[in-house]
């Protein structure tokens, strides 16, 4: 637990609905396994269309999942009537993403009123064993919906 408090009591439902309704999120086919104040966990099962060769997730998929996990963690802390969008993110692949599924765990590093900073660690699971395969730092911009 991060010790953060959500400004919106319906943060988990809002994050899930907002993010999973995005066409790109639908295309990837991931789902949230955990949404807490300042933290998220996203799971993406392997499919051939997400690979660059059989059994290996494409780097772009790993990076996108890391971005979604880090920035959606920041989304858990904004007030009702606000959204966040990615300003910048940097992903480093540290091991081959070969396995049955990806698990991206995002968390807030530093919240702010308009700029929020998050990180994600992406693990690949193979045979029930998780291996860290990527790390991400992300900046999100919060804005009131008008």
C-alpha positions in Angstrom: 0.0 0.0 0.0 1.2 3.5 -0.9 -0.6 5.5 1.8 -2.4 7.7 -0.8 -6.0 8.7 -0.4 -8.3 8.9 -3.5 -10.0 12.2 -4.0 -12.8 10.5 -5.8 -14.6 7.7 -3.9 -15.5 6.1 -7.3 -11.9 6.1 -8.5 -11.7 2.4 -9.3 -14.8 2.2 -11.4 -13.8 5.4 -13.2 -10.3 4.2 -14.0 -11.6 0.8 -15.2 -14.4 2.3 -17.3 -12.4 5.2 -18.8 -9.3 3.2 -19.7 -10.9 0.0 -20.9 -13.3 1.9 -23.2 -10.3 3.3 -25.1 -10.1 1.7 -28.6 -6.3 0.9 -28.1 -6.9 -0.7 -24.7 -9.7 -2.8 -26.3 -7.3 -3.8 -29.1 -4.6 -4.9 -26.6 -7.2 -6.8 -24.6 -5.8 -6.2 -21.1 -7.7 -6.0 -17.8 -7.1 -4.7 -14.3 -6.5 -7.2 -11.6 -6.1 -4.4 -8.9 -6.9 -0.7 -8.6 -6.1 1.0 -5.3 -5.3 4.6 -4.5 -2.0 5.3 -6.2 -1.6 1.7 -7.5 -2.8 -0.4 -10.4 -2.1 -3.9 -11.7 -2.9 -4.8 -15.3 -2.7 -8.3 -16.8 -2.4 -9.1 -20.5 -2.5 -12.8 -21.7 -0.3 -13.7 -24.6 -1.8 -13.8 -28.1 0.2 -14.3 -31.3 -1.0 -10.9 -32.6 0.9 -9.3 -29.7 4.2 -10.9 -30.6 7.2 -10.1 -32.7 7.9 -13.8 -32.9 6.2 -16.8 -31.3 6.2 -16.7 -27.5 7.6 -13.2 -27.2 5.6 -10.1 -26.6 6.5 -7.2 -28.9 8.4 -4.3 -27.2 5.6 -1.8 -28.2 3.1 -3.9 -26.4 5.3 -4.0 -23.3 5.8 -0.3 -23.5 2.1 0.5 -24.0 1.2 -1.7 -21.0 3.8 0.0 -18.8 2.4 3.4 -19.9 -1.2 2.4 -19.1 -0.2 1.0 -15.7 1.9 4.0 -14.6 -0.5 6.7 -15.8 -3.7 4.9 -14.6 -2.1 4.7 -11.1 -2.0 8.5 -11.2 -5.6 8.6 -12.4 -6.6 7.0 -9.1 -5.7 10.2 -7.3 -7.5 12.9 -9.3 -10.8 14.4 -8.2 -14.1 13.5 -9.7 -14.6 15.3 -13.1 -10.9 15.1 -13.9 -9.0 12.9 -16.4 -5.3 12.3 -16.9 -3.3 11.9 -20.1 0.3 10.8 -20.7 2.8 13.6 -21.2 5.9 11.5 -21.4 7.1 8.0 -20.6 10.4 6.1 -20.8 10.5 2.3 -20.9 13.6 0.1 -20.5 13.3 -3.5 -21.4 15.5 -5.4 -19.0 14.7 -9.1 -20.0 13.1 -10.8 -22.9 9.3 -10.6 -22.6 8.7 -14.3 -23.3 5.8 -16.0 -21.5 2.1 -16.6 -21.1 1.2 -13.2 -19.8 2.4 -9.8 -18.8 1.7 -8.2 -15.4 2.2 -4.5 -15.2 2.2 -2.9 -11.7 1.9 0.8 -11.7 2.3 3.2 -8.7 2.4 6.9 -8.1 5.9 8.3 -7.3 4.8 11.9 -6.8 1.3 13.3 -7.0 0.6 16.9 -8.0 -2.3 19.1 -8.9 -1.7 19.1 -12.6 1.5 17.0 -13.1 1.7 13.5 -11.6 4.6 11.1 -11.8 4.3 7.3 -11.8 6.3 4.2 -12.5 5.5 0.7 -13.6 7.3 -2.6 -13.4 6.3 -5.1 -16.0 6.7 -8.8 -15.3 6.4 -11.7 -17.7 4.9 -14.9 -16.3 6.0 -18.2 -17.6 5.2 -21.5 -15.9 3.9 -19.7 -12.8 7.2 -17.7 -12.3 7.4 -14.0 -12.7 10.4 -12.3 -14.2 10.9 -8.5 -14.4 11.1 -7.6 -18.1 10.6 -3.8 -18.1 10.6 -0.6 -16.0 8.9 2.6 -16.8 8.8 6.2 -15.6 5.8 8.3 -16.7 4.5 11.8 -16.4 0.7 12.4 -16.5 -1.2 15.7 -16.9 -4.4 16.1 -15.0 -7.2 18.3 -16.4 -10.7 19.0 -15.5 -13.3 17.8 -18.0 -15.1 20.8 -19.4 
